[in-house]
Amino acid sequence: MISTDRQTSMVTPNSARTLDRVADPSICVSHTFEGSGTVTKPVVVHGIRGYLGRTETFVGNQIVSLKQHRPIVLCHHESPNRAYDIEDMYVMERNERGARRGIGRFIYSWFKTLLPSTVEQAANWLRQYNPVLWHSHFGVDAAFLLPVFRKLNVPLVVSFYGYDVSSFPHEKGGIGKWYLSRIFKEADCLLAMSEEMKKDLLGLGAREETILVHYYGSNSKRFQVGGRRYAPKQEYNILCVGSLLIKKGQHHLLRALKRLNDSRPELDFRVTLVGDGPLEKELKAMVVDYKWHDRVDFAGHVPHEDPKLLDYYRHADVFVHFSTTGTKGHKEGIPGTIVEAMASGLPVVSTRHAGIPEVISSGQHGLLLEENDLDGLTKTIIRLLEDSELRSHLGKAAAKRALSELNLKIKTQELERIYSSVIEKSQRRYA
């Protein structure tokens, strides 16, 4: 068995509704439909195994920000983040009954597959909506949901986000690559977050003509900080937001700051780590070893919709996200928190990892280093703490780019144009 791991009640398609319960209150979303089952916008199925993982808000934002298409969600099970639930959802696990439910859970847990009856029931629910397109999130999830997709005569768009093109294909001696190969044969369009990810997809055997580079965007305006000050301070706040994982590089940040503290003790700073994860124990041990109990704040997981998250960006002076390729080749796509920090006007320090150089031009919108370059990280943080003009230049340029080029509204418009193009090509092909 290979590991593919990384919701609400049924409704009828005839119910008119306005979607107004979204996790991010600054996203204004309205999908209104005429009565008696007359749908005024084409329906797009969004397929994902668990809706919605608490760190997968980037998927929820894409769904609830659609304007020209009506989203419906098909998932296998509910995940902890319920803030992005929409009215038109089908949760396969919740609609299995009696012995079939137990069997279904068993074969999902052990074989990551679906009962034929579960597939048929989900397909019947979807057919009521007459969808025109299927959009799967994560390549692994797209492969898992293929049996349902094959019941519908619609084109397929698949978004890849990181691990599904880096570490997963190499699991169990390459079985992961075979698992994804079915998607490459059947998908009409593969969405890569960056040119780097496109290369990874090509290396796995994807057809070049099916790949488009599309970054989904961030709700940049929500993170905009008016009147940010970059003046010298007695104490600086260094921020990192992200799950506590090796690939996020918090251990590198603490080690670099220890070097800074040893060489330049007059530069006073505090560190805020927002997030939780398997690296937490190691990081806390480092803090104990450094005797930094009063210097490092472990904020834990902060939900994306929580106003506290905005406060952390607002009160920080430098943002560090030192992305590093994991031991099994696990790479990121484009960390959303980097774009959020840019939007808030923070100077960002990161690495030339995956798609990060495609949103940050080093020296213009932030500063990028090679992975694992602790000496460079130490010197770069010192440089930023000592140079308020550099912090101001980088922070303001980053905010301008995040707000004008990387924001969710613009990127959702791009996504909907991709939908329309894929639908049109499919219609011509089968005309």
JOJO-V251007 format. One record per residue. N is the residue number from 1. SS is DSSP state (2 for helix, 1 for strand, 0 for the rest). Layout:
n=N ss=SS
n=N ss=SS
This chain:
n=1 ss=0
n=2 ss=0
n=3 ss=0
n=4 ss=0
n=5 ss=0
n=6 ss=0
n=7 ss=0
n=8 ss=0
n=9 ss=0
n=10 ss=0
n=11 ss=0
n=12 ss=0
n=13 ss=0
n=14 ss=0
n=15 ss=0
n=16 ss=0
n=17 ss=0
n=18 ss=0
n=19 ss=0
n=20 ss=0
n=21 ss=0
n=22 ss=0
n=23 ss=0
n=24 ss=0
n=25 ss=0
n=26 ss=0
n=27 ss=0
n=28 ss=0
n=29 ss=0
n=30 ss=0
n=31 ss=0
n=32 ss=0
n=33 ss=0
n=34 ss=0
n=35 ss=0
n=36 ss=0
n=37 ss=0
n=38 ss=0
n=39 ss=0
n=40 ss=0
n=41 ss=0
n=42 ss=1
n=43 ss=1
n=44 ss=1
n=45 ss=1
n=46 ss=1
n=47 ss=1
n=48 ss=1
n=49 ss=1
n=50 ss=1
n=51 ss=1
n=52 ss=0
n=53 ss=0
n=54 ss=0
n=55 ss=0
n=56 ss=0
n=57 ss=2
n=58 ss=2
n=59 ss=2
n=60 ss=2
n=61 ss=2
n=62 ss=2
n=63 ss=2
n=64 ss=2
n=65 ss=0
n=66 ss=0
n=67 ss=0
n=68 ss=0
n=69 ss=1
n=70 ss=1
n=71 ss=1
n=72 ss=1
n=73 ss=1
n=74 ss=1
n=75 ss=1
n=76 ss=1
n=77 ss=1
n=78 ss=1
n=79 ss=0
n=80 ss=0
n=81 ss=0
n=82 ss=0
n=83 ss=0
n=84 ss=0
n=85 ss=0
n=86 ss=0
n=87 ss=0
n=88 ss=0
n=89 ss=1
n=90 ss=1
n=91 ss=1
n=92 ss=0
n=93 ss=2
n=94 ss=2
n=95 ss=2
n=96 ss=0
n=97 ss=0
n=98 ss=2
n=99 ss=2
n=100 ss=2
n=101 ss=2
n=102 ss=2
n=103 ss=2
n=104 ss=2
n=105 ss=2
n=106 ss=2
n=107 ss=2
n=108 ss=2
n=109 ss=2
n=110 ss=2
n=111 ss=2
n=112 ss=0
n=113 ss=0
n=114 ss=0
n=115 ss=0
n=116 ss=2
n=117 ss=2
n=118 ss=2
n=119 ss=2
n=120 ss=2
n=121 ss=2
n=122 ss=2
n=123 ss=2
n=124 ss=2
n=125 ss=2
n=126 ss=2
n=127 ss=2
n=128 ss=0
n=129 ss=0
n=130 ss=0
n=131 ss=0
n=132 ss=0
n=133 ss=1
n=134 ss=1
n=135 ss=1
n=136 ss=1
n=137 ss=1
n=138 ss=0
n=139 ss=2
n=140 ss=2
n=141 ss=2
n=142 ss=2
n=143 ss=2
n=144 ss=2
n=145 ss=0
n=146 ss=2
n=147 ss=2
n=148 ss=2
n=149 ss=2
n=150 ss=0
n=151 ss=0
n=152 ss=0
n=153 ss=0
n=154 ss=0
n=155 ss=1
n=156 ss=1
n=157 ss=1
n=158 ss=1
n=159 ss=1
n=160 ss=0
n=161 ss=0
n=162 ss=0
n=163 ss=0
n=164 ss=0
n=165 ss=0
n=166 ss=0
n=167 ss=0
n=168 ss=2
n=169 ss=2
n=170 ss=2
n=171 ss=2
n=172 ss=2
n=173 ss=2
n=174 ss=2
n=175 ss=2
n=176 ss=2
n=177 ss=2
n=178 ss=2
n=179 ss=2
n=180 ss=2
n=181 ss=2
n=182 ss=2
n=183 ss=2
n=184 ss=2
n=185 ss=2
n=186 ss=2
n=187 ss=0
n=188 ss=0
n=189 ss=1
n=190 ss=1
n=191 ss=1
n=192 ss=1
n=193 ss=0
n=194 ss=0
n=195 ss=2
n=196 ss=2
n=197 ss=2
n=198 ss=2
n=199 ss=2
n=200 ss=2
n=201 ss=2
n=202 ss=2
n=203 ss=2
n=204 ss=0
n=205 ss=0
n=206 ss=0
n=207 ss=0
n=208 ss=2
n=209 ss=2
n=210 ss=2
n=211 ss=1
n=212 ss=1
n=213 ss=1
n=214 ss=0
n=215 ss=0
n=216 ss=0
n=217 ss=0
n=218 ss=1
n=219 ss=0
n=220 ss=2
n=221 ss=2
n=222 ss=2
n=223 ss=2
n=224 ss=0
n=225 ss=0
n=226 ss=0
n=227 ss=0
n=228 ss=0
n=229 ss=0
n=230 ss=0
n=231 ss=0
n=232 ss=0
n=233 ss=0
n=234 ss=0
n=235 ss=1
n=236 ss=1
n=237 ss=1
n=238 ss=1
n=239 ss=1
n=240 ss=1
n=241 ss=1
n=242 ss=0
n=243 ss=0
n=244 ss=0
n=245 ss=0
n=246 ss=2
n=247 ss=2
n=248 ss=2
n=249 ss=0
n=250 ss=2
n=251 ss=2
n=252 ss=2
n=253 ss=2
n=254 ss=2
n=255 ss=2
n=256 ss=2
n=257 ss=2
n=258 ss=2
n=259 ss=2
n=260 ss=2
n=261 ss=2
n=262 ss=2
n=263 ss=2
n=264 ss=0
n=265 ss=0
n=266 ss=0
n=267 ss=0
n=268 ss=1
n=269 ss=1
n=270 ss=1
n=271 ss=1
n=272 ss=1
n=273 ss=1
n=274 ss=1
n=275 ss=1
n=276 ss=0
n=277 ss=0
n=278 ss=0
n=279 ss=0
n=280 ss=2
n=281 ss=2
n=282 ss=2
n=283 ss=2
n=284 ss=2
n=285 ss=2
n=286 ss=2
n=287 ss=2
n=288 ss=2
n=289 ss=2
n=290 ss=2
n=291 ss=0
n=292 ss=0
n=293 ss=0
n=294 ss=0
n=295 ss=0
n=296 ss=1
n=297 ss=1
n=298 ss=1
n=299 ss=1
n=300 ss=1
n=301 ss=0
n=302 ss=0
n=303 ss=0
n=304 ss=0
n=305 ss=0
n=306 ss=0
n=307 ss=2
n=308 ss=2
n=309 ss=2
n=310 ss=2
n=311 ss=2
n=312 ss=2
n=313 ss=2
n=314 ss=2
n=315 ss=2
n=316 ss=0
n=317 ss=0
n=318 ss=1
n=319 ss=1
n=320 ss=1
n=321 ss=0
n=322 ss=0
n=323 ss=0
n=324 ss=0
n=325 ss=0
n=326 ss=0
n=327 ss=0
n=328 ss=0
n=329 ss=0
n=330 ss=0
n=331 ss=0
n=332 ss=0
n=333 ss=0
n=334 ss=0
n=335 ss=0
n=336 ss=2
n=337 ss=2
n=338 ss=2
n=339 ss=2
n=340 ss=2
n=341 ss=2
n=342 ss=2
n=343 ss=2
n=344 ss=0
n=345 ss=0
n=346 ss=0
n=347 ss=1
n=348 ss=1
n=349 ss=1
n=350 ss=1
n=351 ss=1
n=352 ss=0
n=353 ss=0
n=354 ss=0
n=355 ss=0
n=356 ss=2
n=357 ss=2
n=358 ss=2
n=359 ss=0
n=360 ss=0
n=361 ss=0
n=362 ss=1
n=363 ss=0
n=364 ss=0
n=365 ss=0
n=366 ss=1
n=367 ss=1
n=368 ss=1
n=369 ss=1
n=370 ss=0
n=371 ss=0
n=372 ss=0
n=373 ss=0
n=374 ss=2
n=375 ss=2
n=376 ss=2
n=377 ss=2
n=378 ss=2
n=379 ss=2
n=380 ss=2
n=381 ss=2
n=382 ss=2
n=383 ss=2
n=384 ss=2
n=385 ss=2
n=386 ss=2
n=387 ss=0
n=388 ss=2
n=389 ss=2
n=390 ss=2
n=391 ss=2
n=392 ss=2
n=393 ss=2
n=394 ss=2
n=395 ss=2
n=396 ss=2
n=397 ss=2
n=398 ss=2
n=399 ss=2
n=400 ss=2
n=401 ss=2
n=402 ss=2
n=403 ss=2
n=404 ss=2
n=405 ss=0
n=406 ss=0
n=407 ss=1
n=408 ss=2
n=409 ss=2
n=410 ss=2
n=411 ss=2
n=412 ss=2
n=413 ss=2
n=414 ss=2
n=415 ss=2
n=416 ss=2
n=417 ss=2
n=418 ss=2
n=419 ss=2
n=420 ss=2
n=421 ss=2
n=422 ss=2
n=423 ss=2
n=424 ss=2
n=425 ss=2
n=426 ss=2
n=427 ss=2
n=428 ss=2
n=429 ss=2
n=430 ss=2
n=431 ss=0
